[in-house]
């Protein structure tokens, strides 16, 4: 026997006052270009996409060609997950081209920079 999804094809539904999208309460989305921009350092911008109740957060980091983090980026309180969307990211030791995934455990550090510019998806599972 197959199930039928009654919300299939809809983009917004409400059940008992709870907004739903895709049949799940709490489903959210953000267009990167619509996210607010915050300049962290010259040529390095953050676009926050989502923040969870436990402090987890997702953002896009944009680095212009020749940009460099001011100081050392230490991962606290938890790890950092990075996916290089475009360009080439350098962690201070190695170049990481588009399509690369990096996991930096809590307490680790690097000096983010990019000679060519890049766009990164960054996720902090513990804030």
Buried (B, 14 or more C-beta within 10 A) or exposed (E): EEEEEEBEEEEEEEEEEEEBBEEEEEEEEBEEEEBEEEEBEEBBBBBBBEEEEEEBBBBBBBBBEEBBBEEEBEBBEBBBBBBBBBBBBBBEEEBBEBEBEBEBEEEBBBBBBBBBBBBBBBBBBBE
